[in-house]
Amino acid sequence: MESLLDALGIHGWQDGAAVATILGIMVGLLGLFLAGWQLTAQAKLARSEFEDSFSREYRQVVAQIPTKVFLGATLSPQERLAAFRFIYQYIDLCNEQKYLHERRRIGDKTWAEWEDGIMSNLARPELSAAWSYVAHHAVRQKENGEVEKEFESLRRVVEPRVYDGNTAYLPPPVNISDLYTSYVSATPSLTGVAWQVST
């Protein structure tokens, strides 16, 4: 009866060494495959956790915006002033999400869901007016004299409607280069201003 080694055609130590080398290579390749699979799994988990952090931030920001905004209502001038910093944060968050998707940090499936929500929300009257206001004022002058529009990523998702200064959403920001800090808190000089609420 032929031995297993003879059946495999291994007749000496040199053939055995060759088999051991082949087995070593196979084990090494298997190890590389498993390491690659583990890295891929870890990358997916890291991306998922990263995306989840944006979902948490979204919930925190929109919790500060009056619910009626998401139901299609507009805010009174006083409500608008009080809510503007959160609306601005929402617009900024949307821009950041699009920017990160463009850099492949946000997955396509997640982005498709977020994009749908962004488009839906920014079509609502109050948020549409706020986006128009922010987009109009969020420009800066470069040293070479060119004007640069900020929120470029979000502009590629939802083009803001043309801003109508005659029906001002809010008074122009105190510091046009920094909209957010202009309305972080309601200042007495702004609370007495009469606005026409744009819809």
C-alpha positions as MATLAB code, in Angstrom:
seq = 'MESLLDALGIHGWQDGAAVATILGIMVGLLGLFLAGWQLTAQAKLARSEFEDSFSREYRQVVAQIPTKVFLGATLSPQERLAAFRFIYQYIDLCNEQKYLHERRRIGDKTWAEWEDGIMSNLARPELSAAWSYVAHHAVRQKENGEVEKEFESLRRVVEPRVYDGNTAYLPPPVNISDLYTSYVSATPSLTGVAWQVST';
ca = [
       0.000    0.000    0.000;
       1.332    3.336   -1.071;
       1.928    5.888    1.637;
       0.248    9.288    1.533;
       3.562   10.954    0.696;
       4.084    8.604   -2.233;
       0.529    9.264   -3.410;
       1.258   12.988   -3.403;
       4.488   12.423   -5.277;
       6.705   13.458   -2.387;
       9.752   11.237   -2.427;
      12.352   13.043   -0.408;
      13.105   15.894    1.900;
      13.456   18.314   -1.025;
       9.912   17.597   -2.160;
       8.746   17.947    1.445;
      10.452   21.334    1.709;
       8.705   22.472   -1.460;
       5.341   21.409   -0.046;
       6.101   23.200    3.219;
       6.983   26.335    1.269;
       3.760   26.142   -0.713;
       1.756   25.614    2.476;
       3.555   28.566    4.080;
       2.692   30.773    1.128;
      -0.938   29.652    1.272;
      -1.125   30.385    5.003;
       0.473   33.789    4.388;
      -2.036   34.603    1.648;
      -4.883   33.519    3.885;
      -3.499   35.796    6.605;
      -3.331   38.710    4.165;
      -6.888   38.046    3.039;
      -8.133   37.965    6.633;
      -6.213   41.139    7.496;
      -7.691   42.881    4.446;
     -11.168   41.725    5.371;
     -10.679   42.954    8.929;
      -9.432   46.364    7.737;
     -12.423   46.676    5.414;
     -14.801   45.776    8.234;
     -13.128   48.297   10.542;
     -13.316   51.009    7.860;
     -17.041   50.341    7.385;
     -17.589   50.500   11.129;
     -15.605   53.740   11.401;
     -17.594   55.294    8.534;
     -20.847   54.172   10.124;
     -19.857   55.710   13.461;
     -18.775   58.898   11.672;
     -22.115   59.112    9.853;
     -23.960   58.382   13.107;
     -22.219   61.350   14.723;
     -23.728   63.582   12.029;
     -27.145   62.072   12.635;
     -26.827   62.908   16.331;
     -25.704   66.445   15.518;
     -28.634   66.826   13.113;
     -31.110   65.786   15.807;
     -29.542   68.193   18.310;
     -29.714   71.116   15.889;
     -33.232   70.552   14.561;
     -34.530   70.065   18.096;
     -33.781   73.768   18.606;
     -35.725   74.867   15.516;
     -39.472   75.295   16.060;
     -41.328   72.234   14.792;
     -43.744   74.343   12.794;
     -40.876   75.265   10.453;
     -40.690   71.622    9.328;
     -44.456   71.589    8.879;
     -44.335   74.469    6.405;
     -45.119   77.442    8.659;
     -43.122   80.641    8.833;
     -41.839   82.247   12.003;
     -42.674   85.615   13.463;
     -39.791   88.111   13.418;
     -39.096   87.441   17.099;
     -39.181   83.659   16.639;
     -36.984   83.994   13.578;
     -34.367   85.974   15.437;
     -34.370   83.477   18.305;
     -34.134   80.460   15.980;
     -31.735   81.841   13.389;
     -28.526   80.556   14.936;
     -29.934   77.018   14.890;
     -31.216   77.426   11.348;
     -27.762   78.665   10.383;
     -26.186   75.652   12.103;
     -28.537   73.389   10.153;
     -27.549   75.018    6.849;
     -23.876   74.753    7.782;
     -24.318   71.090    8.750;
     -25.967   70.348    5.393;
     -23.069   72.006    3.587;
     -20.544   69.986    5.584;
     -22.379   66.733    4.880;
     -22.289   67.381    1.132;
     -18.632   68.415    1.298;
     -17.701   65.213    3.122;
     -19.685   63.101    0.663;
     -17.748   64.711   -2.172;
     -14.566   63.614   -0.393;
     -15.880   60.043    0.030;
     -16.140   60.336    3.823;
     -19.922   59.831    3.682;
     -21.233   56.770    1.852;
     -23.484   57.028   -1.192;
     -26.416   55.243    0.450;
     -26.341   57.500    3.507;
     -25.859   60.588    1.370;
     -28.848   59.715   -0.824;
     -31.056   59.666    2.280;
     -29.577   62.876    3.666;
     -29.777   64.664    0.322;
     -33.466   63.842    0.043;
     -34.065   65.292    3.516;
     -31.995   68.401    2.807;
     -33.853   69.098   -0.424;
     -37.197   68.570    1.278;
     -36.357   70.757    4.275;
     -34.828   73.609    2.292;
     -37.964   73.714    0.142;
     -40.069   74.610    3.202;
     -40.903   78.346    3.253;
     -38.988   79.364    6.380;
     -35.881   77.341    5.613;
     -35.967   78.361    1.962;
     -36.059   82.023    2.992;
     -33.260   81.465    5.511;
     -31.129   79.647    2.922;
     -31.694   82.504    0.468;
     -30.646   85.013    3.139;
     -27.552   83.061    4.186;
     -26.475   82.388    0.602;
     -26.894   86.065   -0.282;
     -24.773   87.270    2.624;
     -22.275   84.383    2.755;
     -19.808   85.808    0.304;
     -16.352   87.125    0.893;
     -13.975   89.296   -1.003;
     -10.673   87.642   -1.880;
      -7.423   89.572   -1.844;
      -7.438   89.636   -5.650;
     -10.853   91.326   -5.627;
     -12.865   88.274   -6.673;
     -16.014   87.451   -4.765;
     -16.181   83.932   -3.367;
     -19.492   82.354   -2.471;
     -19.455   80.264    0.662;
     -21.566   77.121    1.119;
     -20.489   75.941   -2.337;
     -21.246   72.295   -1.609;
     -24.803   73.000   -0.474;
     -25.379   75.298   -3.448;
     -24.781   72.240   -5.663;
     -27.590   70.407   -3.851;
     -30.162   73.199   -3.519;
     -29.730   76.419   -5.433;
     -30.953   79.207   -3.142;
     -33.776   81.296   -4.452;
     -32.944   84.863   -5.408;
     -32.749   87.005   -2.301;
     -35.186   89.900   -2.181;
     -33.787   92.642    0.037;
     -37.145   94.449   -0.033;
     -38.742   91.685    2.017;
     -35.793   91.154    4.310;
     -35.617   87.850    6.105;
     -33.556   89.501    8.839;
     -31.692   92.785    8.899;
     -28.291   92.495    7.235;
     -25.800   90.833    9.558;
     -23.660   93.067   11.725;
     -20.562   91.395   10.334;
     -21.232   90.049    6.861;
     -18.135   87.850    6.920;
     -19.479   86.020    9.955;
     -23.229   85.517    9.826;
     -23.311   83.109   12.723;
     -21.806   85.411   15.325;
     -23.962   88.277   14.104;
     -27.069   86.501   15.388;
     -25.814   84.258   18.182;
     -27.999   86.125   20.601;
     -30.863   88.521   20.170;
     -29.425   91.973   20.620;
     -31.650   94.813   21.818;
     -30.880   96.849   18.699;
     -32.366   94.128   16.510;
     -35.436   93.209   18.525;
     -37.104   96.542   17.851;
     -36.710   96.310   14.074;
     -39.920   95.800   12.124;
     -39.507   93.180    9.408;
     -41.671   92.077    6.576;
     -41.799   88.316    6.847;
     -40.889   86.773    3.522;
     -42.666   83.629    2.437;
];
